[in-house]
Amino acid sequence: MLIFNAIYELVGVTFDEQNYYLPETLIPSLKNIVEIVKLDAYKNVDNNLEPIDEAFLNSISLAACLKSA
């Protein structure tokens, strides 16, 4: 799952919906996969994106920061 902010910038990534990562902390092979999925999401913005609760987003951001540290 990719997490975007309000202007569709990628701010988080999860592969199992339990561990969240900042995109810049991923290894190159995972960055390539994420880039492909991100481009597909941009092509299908109306069909693929779902809004999430802001509190959930804040907890994801914190989890990603902790994971990358």
HELIX and SHEET records of a PDB file:
HELIX    1   1 PRO A   23  THR A   25  5                                   3    
HELIX    2   2 PRO A   28  LYS A   43  1                                  16    
HELIX    3   3 VAL A   45  ASN A   48  1                                   4    
HELIX    4   4 GLU A   54  SER A   68  1                                  15    
SHEET    1   A 3 LEU A   2  PHE A   4  0                                        
SHEET    2   A 3 LEU A  10  THR A  14 -1                                        
SHEET    3   A 3 TYR A  20  TYR A  21 -1                                        
END                                                                             
